[in-house]
Amino acid sequence: MKKSFIIFLAVSIAFIFAGQAQAATNFSISPVKINVKEGESFRVNISVNPHGVMNYTVKSSIKFPADLVVLKTWSYAGNWMPLRQSGYDYFSNSSGVLIRTAGYPEGFDKVTSLGSAVFVATKSGSGVIEFAGDSMALDENSSNMFAGGNQLAIIVSPMVQIKPPSEAPTPTPATVIPTPEEPTSTLEIVSSSVGEVVEQLFDITLGIDSRIINKSSDLVARTEFSSFGTVPTPVNMVYRIEDAGSKVVYTDTGEVTVETEKIVTKEFINLNLSDGKYTLILATTYGENIKDEFKQAFEVKSVPVQVKKGLAWAWIVSILIIGGIGACIIIYQFIKHKRKK
């Protein structure tokens, strides 16, 4: 683990100096086509496919049509460690740019989810969300393996309103009638209205202090919230722990309000788990029922009693040896002093 982390750190530092190499890694955005109405929110997922080549650090640079949609939230998936360096962590709704960079300490060589973004459609029309050419995927030698990515086609339909009949004595407010188009089955729609859109973007990262602990009560989780807006937002947090058989062995809940940036530390002092492999899962809910889930694997591996006894005996023997040597020195000095007399 230590070696993997050092590799990740070295790759991240060398990111600025990375050059082009033989491309082998493809980026993917899903779904590939969506139909939404003005005011609707939708989620897209970003994944990376290194095609068997071990990758450690990824920079995803995405362009989106700023005249049609605005970016609302971003969340990392899995065990990614965000790189907060200037130029590698940035977004702009005015220019339609989203850049997110993170490292995977242990490396990955299979299709891996980087994260997901939630957009809000603000105007009718059509456009695409695509990866920019400055996206990167670095291997352990800091070689850029990025080979490009696909596009997401967006069609935004206008809201349709029906005016009340002219013969009605008292006019009634116009009602919203849904258009016939239906979103594709892979698209997640989050209910919202254009008038309620706020400039708000969250990065949520779950981490733990150590993946291998001697006892379960040593488990410490830290959740980092980064918001680029100014609207205080309550976030509901649900923790659960599953064993290797996906059985839930622990649950707890909490709530925090995030405005700019916040780190929430969760200690599991009263947790009592037997030795084995587990997964800590954090489910967050905020805003207009926006839900995300994050996972961190860990292992409880207590020190065997025999080892503890062995260490105790080693200490006792060491003390006796040191004491014996000290006593011999004192006796030798005493005899030498007596002979001189």
Steps between C-alpha positions, in 0.01 A plus 500: 500500500786736591675430169176560305443830679855615421444412134173697498668801665788494253263471204288790628805727547622413150159577347606840372797353316319203350532460126309304242562126480338208333130545575325210671237647735150602395261723692127439493192706580160337540230506385595592142170675418236668714175690458402739776272799549591850611546506877576129540817372665685194374804300607784375278771252596870519410711184481853409389610189308880443503475175297728302730766772540549605863397867544547711813385858434216630283410849382149523355444822304139533385334758276124556523261743321477791745207648308289186560603358838672598825709276723343446841704237688796267462585193712800267482447123504691234692853549633615801298725762661422846349791715380417860603777662296415813302396415145410142591194571714274758335152566363321788329133514407560810289757331273367144532809333649536232767848374595551235766833328577559217746736215575436134569775403749492127428463550125233347275505310170128435451196719433465727804242769579655844558184676618171655399372849418150644527394760242187716472346577159435875477409558134354300213734390221758230428867454573767256622701431813847375406855449625755770420843424354685597818355198686772265627553151643847434642669167559776438757757656264293822469425417136169634371284205386187704413349384168184710492138448597143496378233774493164547667233650273247725679157604377318749722129546431313817598235498769151494345230718655128504417314825544157491667193513268402857402138445610600413854375769739810489717838436339709233668880475502654311210570136577807306395428210262778244453618446144475152346875438513617265771860486632703193419497221757861567604434866582432603857268803516497715811192718538571876508401831346711759319407770747644296787843439345779631724871525432596205713753224444609229740800273499457225758794276590496217756828380649618292796816543705617141456381206290643243745419548869574291810149545641178632349472787750813650335301571182489873416322636190536850360253647251611811312234730356610770256238750384556786259170667582383712792171330583502301829388149410394230749649161421357180647769236564433129548794274593487123470757224514471175305704185553658291225161336436328840449316463832437830680669487843480868597289809423499860622364833378596864522439838339726792417449838332757594234551849361854533368724216618470252784672185627291262710690251717319185610649283774371151570604475867232248600534287186574133573574286195685171475804460277420510131446720195226765500369790294403839641219658298385862527171605339437875470179682414482874439342769283203385297527138615844455341649174625857370484677199648867454586695191607827425676629147566687420821619197696502422872816303571579476870848414625511129605531433874806283437675795338415724794635239744811460288557875507456504877756223546739677266476814712559302822801318358644826365463670838666206679790498255554875529472476878749214511752690286462804723554291815814341352643842420434623854660186657803528267554864592469416871758216478737719299471774759573255786814369329642849462471546875 
